[in-house]
Amino acid sequence: MTAAHPPIEVIVGAATDRGLRRSINEDSHLASAPLFLVADGMGGHQAGEVASAAVIAEFSVLVGRPSLTIDEVQTALQRARVRVEGLPVGQGGGAGTTLTGVVIADVDGEGYWLTINLGDSRTYRLSGEVFEQISVDHSVVQELVDRGELDAVAATSDSRRNVITRAIGAGSEGEADFWLIPAEQGDRMLVCSDGLSGELDKDRIDTILRAESDPQAAATRLVHEAMLHGGRDNITALVVDAVAVRSRCETADVHDTVPAVGPSPDDIDADTRPRAPQVARGGLR
């Protein structure tokens, strides 16, 4: 690759469905480099649909750039928040939306995944033998799990599992979490709404991502299987494959040239880190 190329070259698949119990699809998504985002609207009576679409519209103006900085993403997020909070009553006023996903970033000439999250939509990473959830849910149930008051098995059926603690709009002032993760060639990122993660457990998602080599086939199958498991909510899945990653030494193996370091303190405020930070493969979460 040359300097004119983006730091991460990707191929992507996207699928969405309103599910079997909802009359409209309040999920919105963006799957165009350098942005791969899912917003799950809430509010009912199409208000959630308006809120999620408004957020995606603010980020859409950044499509086509080779990469984005965290400052650019934060600025777009602030514009999105203002836009949602300014929606008039009857046209989305009072509604809110989650937001999660990955953005292609350039750090000292190397390709990084800049991951963002607000709410309980999720971003996962499949890298080699490791499949992990990168985002941390902003939900009442997750807080109970973090405090040791609820185990992971009980959390999946707890009646409070859909109550979120941060969002864009809906009266929330919670900040987004950000992670910077060194990208590796062969990475497969999954960005999804809780209509997917609420129907399929982590092991099943892992199996499907490994079984389908084409990202569009993987996204389509994930949504289809979520429908087969109940389809109780809107379902959206984006599958993003890193087919080439820029490193300082273009001829060296990317595993040797991408430093396993996370975001600098100057880039990401400590207040926006996950409640239960963990060391992820390839960097800090």
C-alpha positions as semicolon CSV with decimal commas, in nm:
position;residue;x (nm);y (nm);z (nm)
1;M;0,000;0,000;0,000
2;T;0,101;0,358;-0,049
3;A;0,035;0,659;0,167
4;A;-0,266;0,740;-0,056
5;H;-0,443;0,428;0,062
6;P;-0,653;0,421;0,380
7;P;-0,476;0,277;0,685
8;I;-0,721;-0,015;0,683
9;E;-0,873;-0,152;0,363
10;V;-1,200;-0,333;0,426
11;I;-1,485;-0,523;0,271
12;V;-1,818;-0,506;0,449
13;G;-2,154;-0,677;0,467
14;A;-2,471;-0,528;0,614
15;A;-2,815;-0,668;0,691
16;T;-3,115;-0,539;0,882
17;D;-3,474;-0,644;0,948
18;R;-3,760;-0,507;1,155
19;G;-3,802;-0,848;1,318
20;L;-4,119;-1,045;1,376
21;R;-4,288;-0,832;1,642
22;R;-4,221;-0,471;1,540
23;S;-4,416;-0,279;1,277
24;I;-4,123;-0,051;1,188
25;N;-3,745;-0,074;1,196
26;E;-3,603;0,185;1,437
27;D;-3,245;0,071;1,370
28;S;-3,029;0,284;1,140
29;H;-2,681;0,203;1,019
30;L;-2,387;0,335;0,822
31;A;-2,156;0,093;0,643
32;S;-1,929;0,308;0,427
33;A;-1,560;0,360;0,495
34;P;-1,431;0,492;0,721
35;L;-1,747;0,453;0,936
36;F;-1,933;0,139;1,038
37;L;-2,205;0,233;1,286
38;V;-2,535;0,103;1,421
39;A;-2,792;0,320;1,603
40;D;-3,090;0,157;1,775
41;G;-3,366;0,413;1,820
42;M;-3,613;0,411;2,107
43;G;-3,925;0,605;2,178
44;G;-4,198;0,431;1,979
45;H;-4,444;0,575;1,728
46;Q;-4,154;0,616;1,480
47;A;-3,975;0,859;1,715
48;G;-3,688;0,615;1,763
49;E;-3,656;0,576;1,388
50;V;-3,622;0,953;1,352
51;A;-3,362;0,976;1,630
52;S;-3,141;0,696;1,499
53;A;-3,161;0,829;1,142
54;A;-3,065;1,177;1,263
55;V;-2,751;1,044;1,430
56;I;-2,645;0,845;1,125
57;A;-2,706;1,149;0,903
58;E;-2,456;1,354;1,105
59;F;-2,186;1,092;1,059
60;S;-2,267;1,031;0,692
61;V;-2,104;1,360;0,590
62;L;-1,767;1,205;0,686
63;V;-1,797;0,911;0,446
64;G;-1,520;0,885;0,188
65;R;-1,230;1,004;0,397
66;P;-0,942;0,757;0,438
67;S;-0,954;0,784;0,818
68;L;-1,086;0,999;1,103
69;T;-0,942;1,133;1,427
70;I;-1,109;1,099;1,764
71;D;-1,168;1,476;1,763
72;E;-1,360;1,449;1,436
73;V;-1,570;1,164;1,572
74;Q;-1,641;1,349;1,896
75;T;-1,745;1,659;1,700
76;A;-1,985;1,455;1,488
77;L;-2,121;1,293;1,803
78;Q;-2,185;1,632;1,959
79;R;-2,365;1,749;1,645
80;A;-2,575;1,434;1,654
81;R;-2,666;1,489;2,018
82;V;-2,774;1,848;1,950
83;R;-2,978;1,735;1,651
84;V;-3,161;1,462;1,844
85;E;-3,226;1,683;2,145
86;G;-3,365;1,949;1,911
87;L;-3,622;1,726;1,744
88;P;-3,971;1,876;1,787
89;V;-4,245;1,699;1,979
90;G;-4,434;1,472;1,744
91;Q;-4,135;1,444;1,512
92;G;-3,896;1,251;1,733
93;G;-3,886;1,490;2,028
94;G;-3,800;1,308;2,352
95;A;-3,671;1,002;2,168
96;G;-3,324;0,859;2,197
97;T;-3,087;0,614;2,038
98;T;-2,788;0,398;2,108
99;L;-2,474;0,419;1,897
100;T;-2,192;0,172;1,852
101;G;-1,936;0,085;1,588
102;V;-1,587;0,117;1,451
103;V;-1,413;0,396;1,263
104;I;-1,091;0,362;1,062
105;A;-0,818;0,565;1,230
106;D;-0,455;0,647;1,152
107;V;-0,214;0,656;1,447
108;D;0,143;0,745;1,349
109;G;0,088;0,595;1,005
110;E;-0,063;0,270;1,130
111;G;-0,416;0,137;1,101
112;Y;-0,630;0,136;1,414
113;W;-0,991;0,060;1,494
114;L;-1,150;0,351;1,680
115;T;-1,447;0,198;1,858
116;I;-1,733;0,404;2,000
117;N;-2,023;0,302;2,222
118;L;-2,326;0,457;2,389
119;G;-2,599;0,220;2,508
120;D;-2,640;-0,155;2,469
121;S;-2,577;-0,211;2,099
122;R;-2,251;-0,402;2,062
123;T;-1,918;-0,416;1,881
124;Y;-1,725;-0,744;1,868
125;R;-1,386;-0,841;1,727
126;L;-1,285;-1,177;1,579
127;S;-0,906;-1,190;1,548
128;G;-0,736;-1,524;1,500
129;E;-0,863;-1,762;1,767
130;V;-1,005;-1,485;1,987
131;F;-1,365;-1,363;1,966
132;E;-1,445;-1,087;2,214
133;Q;-1,695;-0,815;2,289
134;I;-1,512;-0,483;2,269
135;S;-1,792;-0,252;2,383
136;V;-1,930;-0,261;2,736
137;D;-2,308;-0,235;2,767
138;H;-2,443;0,079;2,931
139;S;-2,730;-0,096;3,104
140;V;-2,871;-0,156;3,450
141;V;-2,802;-0,527;3,416
142;Q;-2,437;-0,469;3,319
143;E;-2,392;-0,249;3,626
144;L;-2,532;-0,527;3,845
145;V;-2,297;-0,778;3,682
146;D;-2,002;-0,544;3,735
147;R;-2,089;-0,515;4,105
148;G;-2,119;-0,891;4,142
149;E;-2,490;-0,871;4,220
150;L;-2,594;-1,067;3,911
151;D;-2,418;-1,341;3,717
152;A;-2,386;-1,348;3,340
153;V;-2,635;-1,633;3,298
154;A;-2,906;-1,462;3,503
155;A;-2,842;-1,136;3,318
156;T;-2,965;-1,281;2,989
157;S;-3,319;-1,325;3,125
158;D;-3,336;-1,042;3,378
159;S;-3,640;-0,818;3,327
160;R;-3,416;-0,508;3,339
161;R;-3,187;-0,620;3,057
162;N;-3,328;-0,362;2,813
163;V;-3,298;-0,065;3,049
164;I;-2,998;0,139;2,936
165;T;-2,805;0,398;3,134
166;R;-2,655;0,604;2,851
167;A;-2,793;0,714;2,515
168;I;-2,806;1,000;2,270
169;G;-3,119;1,193;2,358
170;A;-3,397;1,059;2,584
171;G;-3,274;1,290;2,860
172;S;-2,936;1,118;2,885
173;E;-2,614;1,315;2,928
174;G;-2,389;1,009;2,947
175;E;-2,063;1,024;2,756
176;A;-1,950;0,774;2,494
177;D;-1,681;0,515;2,558
178;F;-1,390;0,504;2,310
179;W;-1,124;0,241;2,247
180;L;-0,826;0,253;2,009
181;I;-0,721;-0,095;1,899
182;P;-0,432;-0,176;1,663
183;A;-0,583;-0,342;1,356
184;E;-0,452;-0,669;1,217
185;Q;-0,499;-0,808;0,870
186;G;-0,774;-1,068;0,895
187;D;-0,965;-0,890;1,170
188;R;-1,340;-0,933;1,145
189;M;-1,546;-0,671;1,331
190;L;-1,915;-0,718;1,408
191;V;-2,135;-0,418;1,488
192;C;-2,492;-0,503;1,587
193;S;-2,806;-0,393;1,766
194;D;-2,936;-0,582;2,067
195;G;-3,194;-0,745;1,845
196;L;-2,909;-0,971;1,737
197;S;-2,718;-1,016;2,064
198;G;-3,046;-1,067;2,250
199;E;-3,137;-1,367;2,033
200;L;-2,800;-1,532;1,967
201;D;-2,544;-1,605;2,237
202;K;-2,177;-1,524;2,194
203;D;-2,078;-1,879;2,099
204;R;-2,338;-1,896;1,822
205;I;-2,232;-1,560;1,683
206;D;-1,870;-1,678;1,687
207;T;-1,961;-1,996;1,500
208;I;-2,147;-1,808;1,227
209;L;-1,869;-1,552;1,179
210;R;-1,616;-1,834;1,133
211;A;-1,842;-2,038;0,905
212;E;-1,916;-1,763;0,652
213;S;-1,609;-1,627;0,473
214;D;-1,799;-1,357;0,285
215;P;-1,896;-1,064;0,511
216;Q;-2,231;-1,009;0,338
217;A;-2,318;-1,376;0,377
218;A;-2,218;-1,358;0,743
219;A;-2,433;-1,049;0,811
220;T;-2,731;-1,197;0,630
221;R;-2,705;-1,528;0,816
222;L;-2,672;-1,358;1,154
223;V;-2,993;-1,163;1,099
224;H;-3,171;-1,470;0,960
225;E;-3,078;-1,684;1,260
226;A;-3,183;-1,409;1,501
227;M;-3,522;-1,418;1,329
228;L;-3,538;-1,795;1,371
229;H;-3,466;-1,754;1,742
230;G;-3,762;-1,522;1,791
231;G;-3,691;-1,194;1,612
232;R;-3,840;-1,001;1,904
233;D;-3,671;-0,673;1,817
234;N;-3,526;-0,491;1,517
235;I;-3,207;-0,664;1,406
236;T;-2,902;-0,510;1,239
237;A;-2,559;-0,660;1,173
238;L;-2,252;-0,513;1,004
239;V;-1,954;-0,738;0,934
240;V;-1,631;-0,554;0,854
241;D;-1,324;-0,745;0,733
242;A;-0,975;-0,595;0,734
243;V;-0,813;-0,716;0,412
244;A;-0,504;-0,494;0,439
245;V;-0,358;-0,290;0,725
246;R;-0,091;-0,025;0,696
247;S;0,207;-0,051;0,928
248;R;0,530;0,145;0,965
249;C;0,716;-0,123;0,773
250;E;0,495;-0,223;0,482
251;T;0,692;-0,538;0,405
252;A;0,693;-0,673;0,760
253;D;0,429;-0,895;0,914
254;V;0,153;-0,679;1,064
255;H;0,155;-0,880;1,387
256;D;0,515;-0,768;1,442
257;T;0,475;-0,406;1,343
258;V;0,153;-0,298;1,516
259;P;0,230;-0,192;1,874
260;A;0,006;-0,336;2,143
261;V;-0,075;-0,002;2,300
262;G;-0,401;0,176;2,366
263;P;-0,518;0,537;2,345
264;S;-0,308;0,808;2,502
265;P;-0,445;0,991;2,807
266;D;-0,457;1,309;2,598
267;D;-0,689;1,147;2,343
268;I;-0,944;0,981;2,568
269;D;-1,076;1,119;2,895
270;A;-1,054;0,878;3,186
271;D;-1,421;0,944;3,262
272;T;-1,527;0,781;2,935
273;R;-1,347;0,454;2,987
274;P;-1,556;0,138;3,039
275;R;-1,676;0,070;3,391
276;A;-1,479;-0,254;3,401
277;P;-1,171;-0,196;3,182
278;Q;-0,997;-0,510;3,063
279;V;-0,685;-0,574;2,863
280;A;-0,797;-0,682;2,519
281;R;-0,590;-0,867;2,264
282;G;-0,399;-0,595;2,080
283;G;-0,463;-0,304;2,313
284;L;-0,660;-0,144;2,592
285;R;-1,038;-0,148;2,613
